[in-house]
């Protein structure tokens, strides 16, 4: 059994780690604990889903009261899961990026060539701007840079799945000698930042005529940077 200690000024039995679940009693009913945990997970999911809906409807300018009404939860339930609106927005960004990466990874399983898979990961992300409606891209852009100043570690963690996806294909391409990254980890980070910068630009410039070729332009730039040749 792991012994838990409270920090000075912290009530006993309260974790200093957000989201941690502590047994309230050594005689707690396991089924009751599981039910309580499932209910908390459900509330967190409902709040996150409500935030997604509000973002599509009105951007990030929704209030906490509007959020709890949309989610159908009490205010204290919201604060039990998210200490502030910023923490919720970070969770939304992480959720959006993770969902995108899961879809990319699933699509990539049908592509055996690492160069073509890298192309898929880059062009799909940039090209999505051509058909995404609503406030999603603007939200990601405006909130990313604001939150990056105040919560840099959390933002870095939220974007890491995309970097990991790119790095995995760079490593594979290097092994097959179809790609020649100087440093796969660093190059994956730089590709991520390049894709993000272009995404952020066109999120607020949808009428820019270069948007039509942006996905292919970024792809060609990144491919040259890691010493690859365009698939024939």
C-alpha positions, 0 to 999 in steps of 0.5 A, spaced: 500 500 500 502 506 498 502 511 504 499 518 502 501 524 505 498 531 505 502 537 504 502 543 509 495 546 510 492 541 506 486 537 509 488 529 510 485 525 504 485 530 499 490 529 493 495 534 491 495 531 484 489 534 480 484 528 478 487 523 483 482 519 487 483 517 494 480 512 498 476 515 503 476 509 508 480 503 508 473 499 508 470 503 502 466 498 498 469 497 491 463 497 487 461 504 490 468 506 489 467 504 482 460 507 481 463 514 483 469 514 479 464 512 473 460 518 475 466 522 475 468 520 468 461 521 465 461 528 468 468 530 465 466 527 458 459 531 458 463 537 460 468 536 455 463 535 450 459 541 452 465 545 451 466 542 444 458 544 442 459 551 445 465 552 441 462 551 434 456 555 436 460 561 439 467 560 439 471 561 446 467 567 448 462 562 452 461 563 460 462 558 465 454 558 467 453 557 459 457 551 460 454 548 466 447 549 463 449 546 456 453 540 460 447 539 465 452 539 471 453 543 477 458 549 478 462 545 483 462 539 479 465 543 473 470 545 478 471 538 481 474 536 474 477 543 471 480 548 476 478 554 471 476 555 464 483 555 462 484 548 464 478 546 460 480 550 454 487 546 455 483 539 455 479 541 449 485 543 445 488 536 447 482 532 445 482 536 438 489 534 437 488 527 440 482 526 435 486 528 429 492 524 431 488 518 432 484 519 425 491 520 421 494 514 425 488 510 422 488 512 415 496 511 415 495 504 417 493 503 409 499 506 407 506 502 407 511 507 404 513 512 410 514 517 405 507 517 403 505 516 410 508 523 412 505 526 406 498 524 408 500 526 415 502 533 413 497 535 407 491 532 411 492 537 417 493 543 413 488 541 407 483 540 413 482 548 413 479 548 406 473 545 408 472 546 416 467 550 418 465 554 424 470 557 430 474 551 430 480 553 427 480 560 430 479 557 437 485 553 436 489 559 433 487 564 438 487 560 444 493 556 443 498 562 443 494 565 449 495 559 453 502 558 451 504 564 454 501 562 461 501 554 461 507 552 456 508 545 459 500 543 458 500 546 451 506 542 449 503 536 452 497 537 448 501 538 441 506 532 443 501 527 439 502 530 433 510 530 433 510 523 436 506 521 429 511 525 425 517 522 429 515 515 428 514 516 420 521 519 420 524 514 424 521 509 419 523 513 413 530 513 415 531 506 417 529 504 409 533 510 407 527 514 404 528 519 408 534 523 411 532 527 417 538 530 421 535 529 428 528 525 427 526 528 434 528 535 433 526 535 425 519 532 427 518 538 432 520 543 427 515 540 422 510 540 427 511 548 428 511 549 421 504 545 420 502 549 426 504 556 423 501 555 417 494 552 420 494 558 424 495 563 419 490 561 414 485 560 420 484 567 420 486 568 412 481 563 409 480 568 403 488 568 401 489 565 394 495 561 396 490 556 401 488 552 395 496 550 394 498 550 402 498 543 403 502 541 397 507 547 399 508 545 406 509 538 404 514 539 399 518 544 404 518 539 409 520 533 405 526 537 402 528 539 409 528 531 411 532 529 405 526 525 401 524 525 394 517 526 392 513 519 391 513 518 383 
